[in-house]
Amino acid sequence: MKKLLPPFSYIFHPIFIPIYATLFYLFANDSYFVSREKYVVLIQVFIISFIIPILFFFLLRYTGKISSTMAPDLSERKIPLVIQCFLIILLVRKSITIDRYPELHFFFLGALLSTMIALLLLFVKTKASLHMMGISGLTLFVFGLSLHYHTQHIYTIAFLILMNGLVASSRIEMKAHTIKELIIGLLLGSIPQMLLLYLWL
């Protein structure tokens, strides 16, 4: 299990969750977007949610602000979370707008709310699992899209629920989080998505 579980922490690293959500939104549903528009949106999300954070990571690593991609210490998480908030705001204001991509827009708003709360908790010495925050938010988003489009994504939802368990087990196996931190992350990721479902379902 020591070799089997850790890869799930990397496959479902929080930095990949926006890309997974966008891919599902654009390609797994009977969306009305033309192929060219799908790839434009995907490239925008890829640059803002992946490329730019990676560049900031190398900068922060070079300056000694963080020690690894997992940012284990509370102090190491503040700057990345602040950067993440600004990048999500950039996405929802300039690219993933409510008039063009309402469902994905609300997913990112939920992610923004989760990230802001996770950031605030750091100031009261409370760490949330960002991995659980990401995977649980993605699970609720896929569930919401399934209801919204009246499509049956039972196997995808079941797979993501299983991944929630495997990611949690992975974080425990790697001694990255306590059970309390995993539960906080799960709640932070899922509750904002559930609340926002009522605005677009």
C-alpha positions in Angstrom: 0.0 0.0 0.0 3.0 2.3 0.6 3.7 2.2 -3.1 0.1 2.0 -4.3 -1.4 5.0 -2.5 1.0 8.0 -2.9 0.5 8.3 -6.7 -3.1 9.4 -6.1 -1.8 12.5 -4.3 0.0 13.5 -7.5 -2.6 12.5 -10.0 -5.3 14.4 -8.1 -3.0 17.3 -6.9 -5.1 20.4 -6.5 -3.3 22.1 -9.4 -4.9 19.6 -11.8 -8.5 19.8 -10.6 -9.5 22.9 -12.7 -8.2 21.2 -15.8 -10.1 18.0 -15.0 -13.3 20.0 -14.3 -12.9 21.9 -17.6 -12.3 18.8 -19.6 -15.4 17.1 -18.2 -17.5 20.2 -18.7 -16.4 20.7 -22.4 -16.0 17.1 -23.6 -18.0 14.7 -21.5 -21.4 16.4 -21.9 -23.4 17.2 -25.0 -22.3 20.8 -25.0 -23.1 23.2 -27.8 -19.6 24.6 -28.1 -17.7 24.2 -31.3 -14.4 22.3 -31.1 -12.3 25.4 -31.6 -14.0 27.2 -28.7 -13.5 24.2 -26.5 -9.8 24.1 -27.1 -9.5 27.9 -26.6 -11.2 27.6 -23.2 -9.1 24.6 -22.2 -5.9 26.5 -23.1 -7.0 29.5 -21.1 -7.7 27.4 -18.0 -4.4 25.4 -18.5 -2.3 28.6 -18.6 -4.0 30.4 -15.7 -4.5 27.4 -13.4 -1.4 25.3 -14.2 1.4 27.2 -16.1 1.3 30.4 -14.0 1.1 28.5 -10.6 4.0 26.3 -11.7 6.1 29.4 -12.5 5.2 31.0 -9.1 6.1 27.7 -7.5 9.6 27.7 -9.0 10.0 31.4 -7.9 8.9 30.6 -4.4 11.0 27.5 -4.2 14.0 29.5 -5.5 13.5 32.2 -2.8 13.0 29.6 -0.1 9.3 30.4 0.6 8.2 26.9 0.1 10.0 23.5 0.4 8.0 21.2 -1.8 4.9 20.9 -4.1 2.9 19.7 -1.1 3.7 22.9 1.0 3.5 21.0 4.3 3.9 24.0 6.7 1.1 26.5 7.4 3.4 29.4 6.6 4.2 28.0 3.2 0.6 27.8 2.2 -0.4 31.4 2.5 1.3 32.9 -0.5 0.2 30.1 -2.9 -3.4 30.4 -1.7 -3.4 34.1 -2.2 -2.0 33.7 -5.7 -4.6 31.0 -6.4 -7.4 33.4 -5.3 -6.2 36.1 -7.7 -5.9 33.6 -10.6 -9.4 32.3 -10.1 -10.7 35.8 -10.0 -8.9 36.5 -13.2 -10.5 33.4 -14.8 -14.1 34.2 -13.7 -13.9 37.8 -14.7 -12.1 37.5 -18.1 -12.4 34.0 -19.4 -15.0 31.8 -17.7 -17.8 34.4 -17.6 -21.3 33.7 -16.2 -23.0 34.6 -19.5 -20.9 32.2 -21.6 -20.0 29.3 -19.3 -22.4 29.6 -16.3 -21.9 26.1 -14.9 -18.1 26.2 -15.1 -18.2 29.8 -13.8 -20.0 28.7 -10.6 -17.6 25.8 -10.2 -14.7 28.3 -10.1 -16.6 30.6 -7.8 -17.1 27.6 -5.4 -13.3 26.9 -5.7 -12.6 30.6 -5.0 -14.8 30.5 -1.8 -13.1 27.2 -0.7 -9.7 28.7 -1.3 -10.5 31.9 0.6 -11.8 29.9 3.6 -8.7 27.6 3.6 -6.5 30.8 3.6 -8.4 32.3 6.5 -8.1 29.1 8.5 -4.4 29.3 8.3 -4.5 32.5 10.4 -6.1 30.5 13.2 -3.5 27.7 12.8 -5.8 25.3 11.1 -4.7 23.4 8.0 -7.2 21.9 5.5 -6.3 19.2 3.0 -6.2 21.0 -0.3 -6.2 17.6 -2.0 -9.6 16.7 -0.4 -10.9 20.2 -1.1 -10.1 19.8 -4.8 -11.3 16.2 -5.4 -14.6 16.7 -3.3 -15.3 19.9 -5.2 -14.8 18.2 -8.5 -17.1 15.3 -7.5 -19.9 17.7 -6.6 -19.5 19.6 -9.8 -19.7 16.4 -11.9 -22.8 15.3 -9.9 -24.3 18.8 -10.5 -23.7 18.6 -14.3 -25.2 15.2 -14.4 -28.4 16.6 -12.9 -28.3 19.7 -14.9 -28.0 18.0 -18.3 -30.1 15.0 -17.3 -27.2 12.7 -18.3 -26.2 9.5 -16.5 -22.6 9.7 -15.4 -23.1 7.1 -12.7 -19.7 5.4 -13.4 -17.9 8.7 -13.4 -19.4 9.8 -10.1 -18.8 6.4 -8.5 -15.2 6.6 -9.7 -14.7 10.1 -8.2 -16.2 8.9 -4.9 -13.7 6.1 -4.9 -11.0 8.6 -5.7 -12.0 10.7 -2.7 -11.3 7.7 -0.5 -8.0 6.8 -2.2 -6.8 10.4 -2.1 -7.6 10.6 1.7 -5.9 7.3 2.3 -2.9 8.5 0.3 -2.6 11.7 2.4 -2.7 9.6 5.6 -0.2 7.1 4.2 2.2 10.0 3.3 1.6 11.5 6.8 0.7 14.8 5.2 -2.6 15.3 7.1 -4.6 14.2 10.1 -8.1 12.8 9.7 -9.4 16.1 11.0 -7.6 18.1 8.3 -9.0 15.7 5.7 -12.5 16.2 6.9 -12.1 20.0 6.9 -10.8 19.8 3.3 -13.7 17.6 2.3 -16.2 20.0 3.8 -14.5 23.1 2.3 -14.5 21.6 -1.2 -18.1 20.2 -1.2 -20.2 22.7 0.7 -19.5 25.7 -1.5 -20.2 23.6 -4.6 -23.5 22.3 -3.0 -24.6 25.8 -2.1 -23.9 27.2 -5.6 -25.7 24.3 -7.3 -29.0 26.1 -6.5 -27.9 29.0 -8.7 -27.4 27.0 -11.9 -29.3 23.8 -11.6 
